[in-house]
Amino acid sequence: MICVDLPLEDGSCEKVWVKRLSKNTGEINNIPFLSQNYKYKDIIEFDPLTLDATRVVKDGGYTPTKIVEYKGNFMKVRAEWEAKGYEIEGVVPGILAVTKRL
């Protein structure tokens, strides 16, 4: 696993874990929270020196990330979303990032 920077529209970046497939390609292995151009399981190309993502090579087959606010117990809310077929990441208390296979 390597950590790759996804470019954001405001010029900053979001770090995601990527399973390396070749010198300059890999599969996003966690749910991007801020990026609108990259999604969970996308195969991406990145610069092997800077580890900056450059483009999506193949769509990973998941919906764009949806941010969900919740109240209550994280594990209970997570289980409810997972029962509906979603992949979940707890970002900060009270906020989930969710995506679902298309």
Residue, then its C-alpha position, 0 to 999 in steps of 0.5 A: m500500500i502507498c499513500v497517493d495525493l488526489p488533486l482537489e479543485d481548490g489546488s489542495c490534495e486529499k491523501v488516499w491509500v492505493k494498492r500499487l498495481s504497477k510502477n505508476t498505477g494502483e487501485i484506490n483502497n479507501i473512500p475518498f472524502l473530498s474528491q469529486n473526480y476519484k472514487y473507491k476502487d478506481i484504478i488510477e495513474f500517478d507520478p511514481l516520484t511525487l505520488d500525485a494522482t494524474r488521472v483515472v485509468k478505469d472506473g472502479g464501479y462505485t458511486p461518488t462518495k456521499i457524506v452523511e451526518y449521523k447521531g448515535n453509536f457509530m457501530k450501529v449506524r455503520a451496520e445499518w448502512e452496510a446492511k444496505g450494501y454500502e461501504i463505510e468510512g468513519v471520517v470524524p465523529g458524526i460524519l460518515a463517507v459512504t459509497k455503493r457498488l453500481 
